[in-house]
Amino acid sequence: MSEKRVLVILMWLLMAVWSSILACCYASEVKVSGIADVASGTAFAILIVSWVYADASLRQRRLCYDYDTFLFFAWPLLAPCYLFQTRGLRGFLTLLYFAIIWLTAGLCSGAVYWILLPAAP
């Protein structure tokens, strides 16, 4: 299995687990820890950076110096730019894949929320 696919699977698992944790917290009316929220956002940004670097090495594309830092802090803007630079209009297809990952993670958390809702005090 390629490094890119492993990173996509890890991204989906992170989103599914974190969404399920949030659903559990909301169902039981518990406040989510700020540290945990920052940690999940940081882990997601690191996964995005790792995915872009794995894709760039697969495509033999050189990225500018310190691109990983720029990407870490501005991934919502730079990751789509990278996709459109490397794929053209096919970048929409990759964005669609990431939207599907986000949607399935949201569906997992919705299922957890509705399962736990009647059991909440």
C-alpha positions in Angstrom: 0.0 0.0 0.0 1.4 3.4 -0.9 2.3 6.0 1.6 -0.4 8.3 0.2 -3.2 5.7 0.8 -2.0 5.1 4.3 -2.2 8.8 5.0 -5.7 9.1 3.5 -6.8 6.1 5.7 -5.2 7.8 8.8 -7.0 11.0 7.9 -10.3 9.3 7.7 -9.7 7.5 11.0 -8.7 10.7 12.7 -11.8 12.5 11.5 -14.1 9.5 12.3 -12.7 9.1 15.8 -12.7 12.8 16.6 -16.2 13.3 15.3 -17.4 10.3 17.4 -15.7 11.8 20.5 -17.5 15.1 19.8 -20.8 13.3 19.3 -20.3 11.5 22.7 -19.5 14.8 24.4 -22.5 16.6 22.9 -24.9 13.7 23.7 -23.9 13.6 27.3 -23.6 17.5 27.5 -19.9 17.4 28.4 -17.6 20.2 27.4 -14.8 19.2 25.0 -11.3 19.9 26.3 -9.6 22.8 24.5 -6.3 20.9 24.4 -7.9 17.9 22.7 -9.5 20.2 20.2 -6.2 21.9 19.4 -4.4 18.5 19.2 -6.9 17.1 16.7 -6.6 20.2 14.5 -2.8 19.9 14.7 -2.9 16.2 13.8 -5.2 16.9 10.9 -2.9 19.6 9.5 0.1 17.3 9.9 -1.7 14.6 7.9 -2.5 17.1 5.2 1.1 18.2 5.0 2.3 14.6 4.9 -0.1 13.8 2.1 1.0 16.7 0.0 4.6 15.8 0.5 3.9 12.1 -0.4 2.0 13.2 -3.5 4.8 15.6 -4.5 7.5 12.9 -4.2 5.3 10.5 -6.2 4.9 13.1 -8.9 8.6 14.1 -8.7 7.6 17.7 -8.0 9.9 20.0 -6.1 8.2 22.2 -3.5 9.7 25.5 -2.4 11.8 25.8 0.7 9.7 25.7 3.9 6.5 24.8 2.0 5.6 22.4 4.8 5.4 25.3 7.3 3.3 27.4 5.0 1.0 24.4 4.3 0.7 23.6 8.0 -0.7 27.0 8.8 -2.6 27.7 5.7 -3.7 24.3 4.5 -7.3 25.3 3.6 -5.9 27.7 1.0 -2.6 26.0 -0.1 -3.8 22.4 -0.4 -6.4 23.2 -3.1 -3.9 25.4 -4.9 -1.4 22.5 -4.9 -4.1 20.2 -6.2 -5.1 22.5 -9.1 -1.4 23.1 -10.0 -0.6 19.4 -10.2 -3.9 18.1 -11.5 -5.7 21.0 -13.3 -9.4 20.5 -13.3 -9.0 16.9 -12.0 -8.1 18.6 -8.7 -11.9 18.8 -8.1 -12.0 15.0 -8.1 -9.4 14.9 -5.3 -11.3 17.5 -3.4 -14.4 15.4 -3.8 -12.6 12.5 -2.3 -11.7 14.6 0.7 -15.3 15.8 1.0 -16.5 12.2 1.0 -14.0 11.4 3.8 -15.4 14.4 5.8 -19.0 13.3 5.1 -18.5 9.7 6.1 -16.8 10.9 9.3 -19.8 13.2 10.0 -22.2 10.3 9.3 -20.3 8.2 11.9 -20.5 10.9 14.5 -24.2 11.4 13.7 -24.8 7.7 14.2 -22.9 7.7 17.5 -24.9 10.8 18.6 -28.3 9.3 17.9 -27.3 6.0 19.5 -26.1 7.7 22.7 -28.8 10.4 22.8 -31.5 8.3 24.5 -29.0 7.0 27.0 -27.8 10.5 28.0 -29.1 11.7 31.5 
